[in-house]
Amino acid sequence: IQELLRVMRTIDDRIVHELNTTIPTASFVGKVDPGQTCKELYESLMDAHSNRERIIKNCISQTSAVVKTLKEEREKAHEDAALLKQLRKEQTKLKLMQSELNVEEVVNDRSWKVLS
C-alpha cells in the first residue's frame, strides 16, 4: 500500500512543476487558457486527495476488523503464540495506516499552500 500511495502522491510531489507548465509564458498566452488549465489541475489534485484518503480509510477499516477478530480469538486461546504474532502484525499494520492519514494531511496541506 505504501508503494501505491507513493505513486499516487506524484501529483503533489510535482505541484510546482505542474504550476510552472500550466501558467503560459507571454508568447503562449493566446494559445492556452490558463484559467481552464488551472481548473483542471485543481480538479486533478482534488481527485487525487480524495482517492488516497478513501483508500487509506478503507485499509484502516479492513485492518481494524481483522484486529478485532484476532483479539476475540486471542481471548479464547490464550496460549496460541502464532495467533499473538498475527495479532501484533495486524496491529502494526493498523498503526502504519493511521500514520499514513497524518502523512496525507501534511502532503495535502503542502500542495494547497503551493497552489494558493
C-alpha positions in Angstrom: 0.0 0.0 0.0 2.9 2.4 0.7 4.2 2.0 -2.8 0.8 2.6 -4.2 0.4 5.8 -2.1 3.9 6.9 -3.2 2.9 6.6 -6.8 -0.4 8.3 -6.2 1.3 11.2 -4.5 3.3 12.1 -7.6 1.0 14.9 -8.5 1.6 16.5 -5.1 5.4 16.0 -5.4 5.4 17.7 -8.8 2.9 20.5 -8.0 5.5 23.3 -8.5 6.4 21.8 -11.9 2.8 21.5 -12.8 2.1 25.1 -12.0 5.1 26.3 -13.9 4.0 24.3 -17.0 0.3 25.4 -16.5 0.8 29.1 -16.5 1.7 30.2 -20.0 4.6 32.5 -20.9 3.8 35.7 -22.8 4.3 34.0 -26.1 1.8 31.3 -25.4 -0.9 33.4 -23.7 -3.2 33.3 -26.7 -2.8 29.6 -27.3 -3.5 28.3 -23.8 -6.4 29.1 -21.5 -4.6 29.4 -18.1 -7.9 29.5 -16.2 -9.1 26.2 -17.7 -5.7 24.6 -17.2 -5.5 25.7 -13.5 -9.1 24.4 -13.0 -8.1 21.0 -14.5 -5.0 20.9 -12.2 -7.2 21.8 -9.2 -9.7 19.1 -10.0 -6.9 16.5 -10.6 -5.5 17.4 -7.2 -8.9 17.2 -5.5 -9.5 13.8 -7.1 -6.0 12.5 -6.1 -6.5 13.6 -2.5 -10.0 12.1 -2.1 -8.9 8.8 -3.8 -5.9 8.4 -1.5 -7.9 9.3 1.6 -10.6 6.8 0.6 -8.0 4.0 0.0 -6.3 4.7 3.4 -9.5 4.8 5.3 -10.7 1.6 3.6 -7.4 -0.2 4.6 -7.8 1.1 8.2 -11.4 -0.2 8.3 -10.4 -3.7 7.0 -7.3 -3.9 9.2 -9.4 -2.8 12.2 -11.9 -5.6 11.6 -9.1 -8.2 11.3 -7.5 -6.9 14.6 -10.9 -7.1 16.3 -11.4 -10.7 15.1 -7.9 -11.7 16.2 -8.4 -10.1 19.6 -11.6 -12.1 20.1 -9.8 -15.3 19.0 -6.9 -14.4 21.4 -9.3 -14.2 24.3 -10.5 -17.8 23.6 -7.0 -19.2 23.0 -4.6 -17.5 25.4 -1.6 -19.8 24.7 -1.6 -19.6 20.9 1.7 -17.9 20.0 1.0 -17.9 16.3 -2.2 -16.1 16.9 -0.5 -13.5 19.1 2.2 -13.0 16.4 -0.5 -12.4 13.8 -2.4 -10.0 16.1 0.8 -8.0 16.6 1.5 -7.9 12.9 -2.0 -6.6 12.1 -1.8 -4.0 15.0 1.4 -2.8 13.5 -0.2 -2.6 10.1 -3.1 -0.6 11.5 -0.8 1.9 13.2 1.1 2.3 9.9 -2.2 3.0 8.1 -3.2 5.5 10.7 0.1 7.3 10.4 -0.5 7.4 6.6 -3.6 9.5 7.3 -1.3 12.0 9.1 1.2 12.0 6.2 -1.7 12.5 3.8 -2.8 15.6 5.7 0.7 17.1 5.5 1.1 16.3 1.8 -2.3 17.8 1.1 -1.7 21.0 3.1 1.7 21.5 1.4 0.1 21.2 -2.1 -2.7 23.6 -1.3 -0.3 26.1 0.1 1.7 26.0 -3.2 -1.4 26.2 -5.2 -2.8 29.2 -3.3 
